[in-house]
């Protein structure tokens, strides 16, 4: 996340080690209002923009999916009402802004979900910061944890916790963790008799010494392009959970946002989050994203309102095994058309 620290900024100071770090104050959920109010607020909704880019093709009136991609806001009670006792596998993602500091709040949420028989296959995190003692941030029922932290600076870092009932292993990728540029970890899940790949990625918005902002963006874009291509080589479903610090609500008027979306689409992925994932006062942005290359059916994502961090939780249902091959053929046709249009523009 970006932004300065000062009076009224919504941050307090925390001193850890030899540096002072800006720690977000909890989101005031009362001030935000009810979920229905949030869902009806047009300024937080980028559904039209996201669907026009990833789903619709106005040249021949053909859409990737019959319905529009949508990730409505939900609260904990609504989530429980929707998924309790359904055995629907979910993956949660959150920029936690210090796993050590917010660990207990995360445990409280997960305990509530587990108590209501909601199946969480994996928990994907960004900005875990420095976790000196991993055993102190364990999660009951998710003892398979994969954490990757910075070596030369504070902040950042990514992690994934996997349900004890799910087999998993780390996927080693050369040069996949470049501090502040492209911080990434990838695992393979063996779930429901098939392999699924999950990545957690964080991109820092902070300036880097001796690297221009332009070069910083170019490095991230290049690494993302290579990473998505790498995932496609497995020939299986992949999900990529990011805090990219790229606001997709500005996809039409911000060159980095447009370039970022082009790279996603040109690799056969779509971006499924359509609501702002960070709201503070009059400021709001869609910077937390879920990508997938499974386009056999419309994704089923959502945004969970919570105050664990200064970001909301994003989540998605793991897709079921495909049954309609014709839909996949139509999906591929649309993607080819869109990729061709991108290449013509470039």
C-alpha positions in Angstrom: 0.0 0.0 0.0 1.1 3.6 -0.5 0.7 6.9 1.1 2.5 9.0 3.7 2.3 9.1 7.5 1.0 12.1 9.3 -1.8 13.6 11.2 -5.1 12.2 10.0 -3.4 9.6 7.8 -4.8 6.6 9.7 -1.4 5.4 10.9 0.5 5.1 14.1 4.3 4.5 14.5 5.8 1.2 15.5 9.5 0.9 16.3 10.9 -2.5 15.4 14.6 -3.2 15.4 16.5 -0.2 14.0 13.7 1.4 12.0 10.3 3.0 12.5 7.5 1.5 10.5 4.1 2.9 9.7 1.4 0.6 11.1 -2.2 1.1 9.9 -4.8 1.8 12.5 -7.8 -0.6 12.3 -10.5 0.2 9.8 -13.6 1.7 11.4 -16.3 -0.6 10.1 -19.0 1.4 11.7 -18.1 4.5 9.7 -18.1 2.4 6.5 -21.7 1.4 7.0 -23.6 -1.7 6.1 -22.6 -4.1 3.3 -25.6 -3.2 1.3 -24.7 0.4 1.4 -21.1 -0.4 0.3 -22.4 -2.6 -2.6 -24.7 0.1 -3.8 -21.9 2.8 -3.8 -20.9 3.3 -7.4 -17.6 4.9 -6.6 -16.3 1.6 -5.1 -17.5 -0.5 -8.0 -15.3 -1.2 -11.0 -17.4 -4.0 -12.4 -18.0 -2.3 -15.7 -14.4 -1.4 -16.3 -13.2 -4.9 -15.4 -15.8 -6.6 -17.5 -15.2 -4.4 -20.5 -11.5 -5.3 -20.4 -11.5 -8.9 -19.5 -15.0 -10.3 -20.3 -16.7 -8.4 -23.1 -15.9 -8.0 -26.7 -18.0 -5.2 -28.1 -16.7 -5.7 -31.6 -18.8 -8.8 -32.1 -21.1 -8.7 -29.1 -19.4 -11.8 -27.6 -18.6 -12.3 -23.9 -16.3 -14.7 -22.2 -19.0 -15.6 -19.7 -22.8 -15.4 -19.9 -22.9 -13.3 -16.7 -20.6 -10.5 -15.6 -17.6 -10.9 -13.3 -18.5 -9.5 -9.9 -17.0 -9.7 -6.5 -19.6 -8.2 -4.1 -18.8 -7.0 -0.6 -19.8 -9.4 2.2 -19.5 -9.4 6.0 -18.7 -12.3 8.2 -22.4 -13.2 8.8 -23.3 -13.2 5.1 -20.2 -15.3 4.4 -21.3 -17.8 7.0 -24.9 -17.9 5.7 -23.6 -18.5 2.1 -20.9 -21.1 2.7 -21.7 -22.9 6.0 -22.0 -26.7 5.6 -21.7 -26.4 1.8 -18.2 -28.0 1.5 -17.3 -25.2 -1.0 -13.5 -24.8 -1.0 -12.4 -21.2 -0.5 -9.0 -19.5 -0.6 -8.6 -16.2 1.4 -6.1 -13.5 0.6 -5.0 -10.5 2.7 -2.3 -7.9 2.9 -1.9 -8.4 6.6 0.6 -5.6 7.3 2.6 -7.6 9.8 1.7 -11.2 10.5 3.1 -11.1 14.0 1.1 -8.0 14.9 -2.2 -9.1 13.4 -1.9 -12.9 14.0 -4.4 -13.0 16.9 -7.1 -11.2 14.9 -6.6 -13.5 12.0 -6.9 -16.5 14.3 -10.2 -15.1 15.7 -11.6 -14.8 12.2 -10.5 -18.3 11.1 -11.9 -19.8 14.3 -15.3 -18.3 13.6 -15.3 -19.6 10.0 -14.2 -23.1 11.1 -16.8 -23.2 13.8 -19.4 -22.7 11.1 -18.0 -25.4 8.9 -16.6 -23.2 6.2 -13.9 -24.9 4.2 -10.8 -22.8 3.9 -8.2 -24.6 1.7 -5.5 -21.9 1.9 -4.8 -18.5 3.4 -2.6 -16.3 1.2 -0.8 -13.3 2.7 1.1 -10.3 1.5 3.3 -7.9 3.7 3.9 -10.5 6.4 7.0 -8.4 7.4 9.8 -10.0 9.3 8.7 -13.2 11.1 11.5 -14.0 13.4 9.9 -17.0 15.1 7.5 -18.7 12.6 6.3 -21.1 15.3 4.7 -18.2 17.0 2.5 -17.4 14.1 1.2 -20.9 13.4 -2.5 -21.4 12.6 -4.4 -24.4 14.0 -5.5 -26.6 11.2 -3.0 -24.9 8.8 0.3 -26.2 10.0 1.8 -26.3 6.5 3.1 -22.8 6.1 5.3 -21.3 3.4 6.9 -17.9 4.3 9.3 -15.8 2.3 10.7 -12.7 3.8 13.1 -9.8 2.9 16.7 -10.1 3.7 18.0 -6.6 3.2 15.1 -4.4 4.3 12.0 -4.3 6.5 8.4 -4.8 5.5 7.1 -6.8 2.5 7.3 -10.5 2.4 4.7 -13.1 1.3 3.2 -16.3 2.7 0.7 -19.1 2.3 -0.8 -21.4 4.9 -2.4 -24.6 3.7 -5.2 -26.7 5.3 -3.8 -29.8 7.0 -6.2 -32.0 4.9 -4.6 -30.7 1.6 -1.3 -32.0 0.2 1.1 -29.2 -0.9 4.6 -28.5 -1.8 6.7 -25.4 -2.6 7.5 -24.6 -6.3 11.0 -23.3 -6.6 11.3 -20.6 -9.2 14.6 -18.9 -9.9 14.6 -15.1 -9.2 11.0 -15.1 -8.1 11.7 -13.0 -5.0 13.1 -9.5 -5.8 12.7 -7.3 -2.8 10.3 -4.4 -3.3 10.0 -5.2 -7.0 8.4 -8.7 -7.2 8.0 -10.6 -4.0 6.5 -14.0 -4.8 6.0 -17.4 -3.5 4.3 -20.3 -5.3 2.9 -23.7 -4.1 1.3 -26.7 -5.7 -1.9 -28.0 -4.1 -3.3 -31.5 -4.6 -7.0 -31.0 -4.0 -10.1 -32.7 -5.4 -8.0 -35.2 -7.4 -6.2 -32.5 -9.4 -3.2 -30.1 -9.0 -3.8 -26.4 -8.5 -1.1 -23.7 -8.3 -1.3 -20.7 -6.0 1.0 -17.7 -5.9 1.2 -14.8 -3.5 2.7 -11.6 -4.9 3.5 -8.3 -3.4 4.8 -5.2 -5.2 6.0 -2.3 -3.1 4.9 1.2 -4.1 7.9 2.8 -2.3 10.7 4.3 -4.3 13.9 2.2 -4.5 17.3 3.8 -4.3 19.1 4.1 -7.6 16.1 2.8 -9.6 13.7 5.1 -11.4 10.0 4.7 -11.0 9.7 3.8 -14.6 12.4 1.1 -14.3 10.8 -0.2 -11.2 7.5 -0.6 -13.0 9.1 -2.2 -16.0 10.9 -4.8 -13.8 7.6 -5.7 -12.1 5.7 -6.0 -15.4 8.5 -8.1 -16.9 8.6 -10.5 -14.0 4.8 -10.8 -13.8 4.7 -11.6 -17.5 7.3 -14.3 -17.1 5.6 -15.7 -14.0 2.2 -16.1 -15.6 3.8 -17.7 -18.6 5.6 -20.1 -16.2 2.4 -21.1 -14.5 0.7 -21.8 -17.8 3.4 -24.4 -18.5 1.9 -26.6 -15.8 -1.2 -27.0 -17.9 -3.3 -26.8 -14.7 -5.5 -24.2 -13.0 -3.5 -21.4 -11.3 -4.6 -18.6 -9.0 -2.5 -15.6 -8.4 -3.2 -13.4 -5.4 -1.6 -10.0 -5.4 -1.3 -6.7 -3.7 0.1 -5.1 -6.8 -0.4 -1.5 -5.6 -1.8 -0.9 -9.1 -5.3 0.6 -9.0 -7.5 -1.1 -11.5 -10.3 1.4 -11.0 -8.1 3.6 -13.2 -7.6 1.0 -15.9 -8.8 3.4 -18.6 -6.7 6.5 -17.7 -3.5 5.2 -16.0 -0.9 3.7 -18.3 0.6 1.2 -15.7 -2.8 -0.1 -14.8 -3.6 -0.7 -18.5 -0.2 -2.3 -19.2 -0.7 -4.5 -16.1 -4.1 -5.7 -17.3 -2.7 -6.3 -20.8 -0.1 -8.6 -19.4 -2.7 -10.5 -17.4 -5.0 -11.0 -20.4 -2.2 -11.8 -22.9 -1.2 -14.7 -20.7 -4.7 -16.1 -20.7 -5.6 -15.0 -17.2 -8.5 -12.8 -16.0 -8.7 -10.5 -13.0 -11.8 -11.2 -10.9 -12.0 -8.6 -8.1 -14.3 -5.7 -9.1 -14.8 -3.8 -5.8 -12.4 -1.4 -4.0 -10.3 -3.3 -1.6 -8.9 -0.4 0.4 -11.1 2.4 1.7 -10.0 5.2 4.0 -12.1 8.3 4.3 -12.4 9.7 0.8 -9.6 7.5 -0.6 -10.4 4.2 -2.2 -8.6 1.9 -4.6 -8.7 -1.6 -6.2 -5.2 -2.8 -5.6 -5.8 -6.4 -4.3 -6.4 -8.8 -7.2 -7.1 -12.4 -7.9 -6.0 -13.8 -11.2 -7.0 -17.2 -12.7 -6.4 -19.0 -15.9 -9.4 -21.2 -15.4 -12.0 -19.7 -17.7 -14.2 -22.7 -18.1 -16.8 -21.0 -15.9 -17.2 -17.6 -14.3 -15.1 -17.0 -11.2 -16.9 -16.7 -7.9 -14.9 -14.2 -5.9 -15.8 -11.7 -3.1 -14.5 -9.1 -0.8 -14.8 -9.7 2.9 -15.2 -6.5 5.0 -12.9 -6.8 8.0 -10.6 -4.7 10.2 -7.6 -7.0 10.6 -5.6 -4.8 8.3 -6.0 -1.6 6.3 -7.0 -3.9 3.3 -10.1 -6.0 3.0 -9.9 -9.8 2.5 -10.4 -11.1 -1.0 -11.5 -14.6 -1.6 -12.5 -17.0 -4.3 -14.2 -20.4 -4.7 -11.9 -23.0 -6.2 -13.3 -24.0 -9.5 -14.9 -27.4 -9.9 -13.7 -29.8 -12.6 -14.9 -28.7 -16.0 -17.7 -30.5 -17.7 -18.5 -28.2 -20.7 -15.7 -28.3 -23.1 -17.5 -26.1 -25.6 -17.4 -23.2 -23.1 -13.6 -23.6 -22.9 -13.4 -23.4 -26.7 -15.4 -20.2 -26.7 -13.3 -18.8 -23.9 -10.1 -19.5 -25.9 -11.5 -17.9 -29.0 -12.3 -14.7 -27.1 -8.9 -14.6 -25.5 -7.2 -15.0 -28.8 -9.3 -12.1 -30.2 -8.4 -9.9 -27.3 -4.7 -10.8 -27.4 -4.7 -9.9 -31.1 -6.3 -6.5 -30.4 -3.7 -5.8 -27.7 -0.8 -6.7 -30.1 -2.3 -4.4 -32.7 -2.5 -1.5 -30.2 1.1 -2.1 -29.0 
